[in-house]
Amino acid sequence: MASVKMINRMEVMVEQAVNEALSRQKSACACERCKSDIIALALNTLPSRYVVTLLGEAVTNVDLESSQWKADIMMAVYRAIEIVRGRPRH
């Protein structure tokens, strides 16, 4: 049986949102440690969206592209940026 790879689409969306937000917020540290902390904090507040097939990925992508999901993701990312900015671990 071929191996099946599970992907958490929320991880991909959050990572993209973090990159976008950090490019706009020059006062936030964008080192790998802070970036990883921001991603982890944001993901801990959002539901996982695991997919295992191309069809599942397509359906989930459409769902995550809705304006409400985008707003929820960006809100979680900006909250995480503020937390990490206030207490960086470096």
Secondary structure, DSSP 8 states (H G I E B T S, - for coil): ------EEHHHHHHHHHHHHHHHH-TTS--SHHHHHHHHHHHHHHS---EE-SHHHHHHHHHHHTSHHHHHHHHHHHHHHHHHHHHS---
